[in-house]
């Protein structure tokens, strides 16, 4: 008997499955292999963006062959709107000055959050910043800045599951779903 990619309890979630847990695992392994080549032998500070980046960061760090310290940060956009002011809810406790930082997030959408965090890490004196995201949306962006490593490319639809929420719910799904386009 094979284990289904979507548990029956998850079928109540709206939208359709766009990436199964197998898709996510394969992408995570590929990104980890690429990162293992890029990161070298030195110590790295893995900083993940909460809440959405946590599942990907946890799965990813188990596959990395470099010594890691783990930190989190949390940001929000004013009124959760794209283009709004970035509000820092929690910054990493460990100093980043002189450190190699691996920045891990769930999704690269408009890119504003990743660009702002990357700039902050560099302003704080990080020796190197390497960024990686699980998902990159297929959209045109104003910024030329892109993540260094991307797991999967997703449609320009609202996606949730595997750390990403839909109105605060469904972060616990082991797969990623998308709402129907409006």
N, C-alpha and C positions, 0 to 999 in steps of 0.2 A: 504494500500500500504506500502510495506517495503522499507526502504532506502537501496540502494545497498552499499556493502562494498567498492566498487571502483567507484568513480565518472567518468562519461563518458570522461571528459577532461583529466583524468589521463591515459586513455587507450592509449594515444599517447606515453606514457613513454615506453622505451624499457624494455625487460626482462619480467619476470613473477612475479606475486604476490606470495610472500612466507609467509607473515603475514598480515592479514587484520587489520583494525582499531579495530575491536572487539578482535582479538587475542592480540593486544598490550594493550588494556584497561584491559583485564583480567590479563595479566602478570603484569601490573603495579599495579593493586589492590593486587595481591598475594605478590609481593615484598614489597609493603607498609605495608601489614599486618605483614609480617616477620620482617620488620624493626621496626615497632611499638613495637614489643616484645623485640627486641635487644637494641633499643636506650634508653629505660628507661624514666626517667622524666626530665633529665637535658637539658640544652640548647645545641644546635648543630649548627655548621657552615656548611651549605650545600655548597659545592664547585663543580660546574659543569664545565666540559671541553667543551669549545666552539670550533666549532659551533655546532657540531653534538649532543652533550648531552643536549642542551637546551630544546627541546620539551619533552623529557623524564623527565628531572629534574622538569620542570614546572608542568607536570601532576602528578608526584610523590609527590612533596612537598605539594600539596593540600590534599593529603590523609594521611599525617603524623601528629601524635598527639603530637609532641614535639615542644617546642618553637625553631624556626629556624631563623638564619640569612642566607642571600643568597649572595654568591660570585661566581665569574667566574674566570677562567684562560684560557689561550689560548696557545697552543704549536703546533709546526709543526716539522716534520722531514725534514732534509735537502733534497731538491728535492723530497719531498713526498715519499721517499723510506723507506721501512721497514728496520730497522737496522741502519738507518742514525743517525746523531747527532741530539739530541733533541734541538730545538730552542724555548726559552721562548719568546712568543710575548706579553703576559700580565699575570702578577701574581695577586693573590687576593690582594685587598687593605687592608682588615682587617688582622691583625696579627693572626697567627695560634698558636702561643706559648701558651701552657696551655689549648688549646681548644679541644673539641671533634669535629672531622671533618668527615662529610659524603661526600665522594667523589663519584660523579655521572658522568658516561660517557655513550656514545652510544654503543660502541662495544668493546669487548675484542677479539682482533685478535691474533697477535703474543704475545701481552702482554707487550711489551717494554715500551709503553707510560704509562700505569697504574703503572708498577713497578717503573719507574722513578719519576712519580708524587708522589706516595706513599712514596718513599724514601725521596723526598724533603720535604714533609709535616712532616715526622718524624724528619728529620734534623732540621727543623724550630721549633721543640719542641711541636708538637701537642700531646695532652694528649692521644688521641685515634684516630685512623683512621679506618673507616668502608667504604669499597668500594662496589659500586653496578653498574652494567651495564645492559642495556636493552638486548643486544645480546652477546652471546658467540659463536664464530665459533668453529666448530668441527674439530680441527686440533691438531697435536702434537706440544708441546711447549718446548723450552729449559729451561724456568724458572718454578720452582715449585709454584711460587706465582700465586694465582687465586683471582678473585673478591670474596668478602664475599657473595654477593647476585647477582643472575642472573635471568633476566626475561624470556628469550627465548634462545634456542639453534638453531643456523642457520647453513646451509650447508656451506662448504668451497667454496663459490662463492662470487663475488663482489656484495654487497648489498647496496641499497640506498633508500632514502625516509625517512620520519619521522625524519628529521634532518640531515641525512647522504646524501652526495652529489654524483652525477655522473658528473664529470668534472664541478663542481660548480653549477650544476642545480639539480632540483627535491627534494631539502630539504623540500619543502612545501607539499609533499605528506602525506596523513594521514595513509598510509600503507607502507609496506616495500616490495621492489621488488629485484629480483636477476637477474643478467645477465646470459645468458647461459654460461656454462663452455667452455673455449677455447679449 
